[in-house]
Amino acid sequence: MIAGHDRPVADAVRGHWVDRHAPARFRPYLRLARIERPIGWWLLLLPCWWSAALAATAVGRTGPDPWHMLLFLVGAVAMRGAGSTYNDIADRDLDGRVERTRLRPLPSGQIRTRDAAVFLALQALVGLAVLLQFNRVAILVGLASLAPVAIYPFMKRVMPVPQVVLGLAFAWGGLMGWVGLTGSLDAPALWLYAGTIAWVVGYDTIYAVQDIEDDEIAGIKSSARFFGPWVRPAVGACFAVTVAAIAVALHLAGAGPVGMIGAGLFAAHLAWQVWRLDPRDGNRALALFRSNRDAGLILFAGLALDAIWQGLA
């Protein structure tokens, strides 16, 4: 590790334990893995939990498998860290040109690129160890997720809405929970995956509102830049597709009233986000982006309770 700024980046959670209690030599690595920004692994984890709960309903199980839930939690933290490390290695030059990201460990000189690569490999090994606990089909499906992860950092240079590729990667849990329990990919999982992709595009467009000016200077493409003054209706359209596709998934999986109520409350939360979004207010955009953890937990609670209720009925 080499000298650099020991300061959190702009969108980190203030007062996080990484900044207050972690040994100084480990802080850059924990920040590289985004440990002080837990919203990332939450958003990676939640589709896994949705899918696991929906699969439990479909097969008549009384609630999602607790062991699978724990595995998805560990895997989400590890793979969020690995993906972030890979992204920062690829973007280390671009990140230095953006105010929000210039204090990240690589562009600020806190970590050498070769050390980041070793750290990436270690996190990937943890993710692989988690994946190997599942059935053969789930292992193959999980490995396939590496394709969108690998190409995403480069899409910001050439694609007007790179959030679509991010969605392909971050929504993958919508498949994993289902295939982890059933051993097959069925229509409800595919509809859930499609709806989750739209959710990712919507919430990451909200997130990208923070960087519009800097992205223009650095030449970074984003959905917020692409939609311009139409950001709010564009996010609204993404969230409408999200709700519609997830409703189809629930119907095909045999979800009951409790699950549908959860989906309705989830939809209401997304509508509130669109109503509150102000493209000129980066701080509000960050708060709304983070609120998607709560939206996702609402949907999960509905799906899990529905599986429990139907399993006991």
Secondary structure, DSSP 8 states (H G I E B T S, - for coil): ---------TTS-TT-HHHHTS-TTTHHHHHHTTTT-THHHHHHHHHHHHHHHHHHHHHT-SS--HHHHHHHHHHHHHHHHHHHHHHHHHTHHHHTTSTTTTTSTTTTTSS-HHHHHHHHHHHHHHHHHHHTTS-HHHHHHHHHTHHHHHHHHHHHHH-S-THHHHHHHHTTHHHHHHHHHHSS--HHHHHHHHHHHHHHHHHHHHHHGGGHHHHHHHT---HHHHHGGGHHHHHHHHHHHHHHHHHHHHHHHT--HHHHHHHHHHHHHHHHHHHH--TT-HHHHHHHHHTHHHHHHHHHHHHHHHHHHHHH-
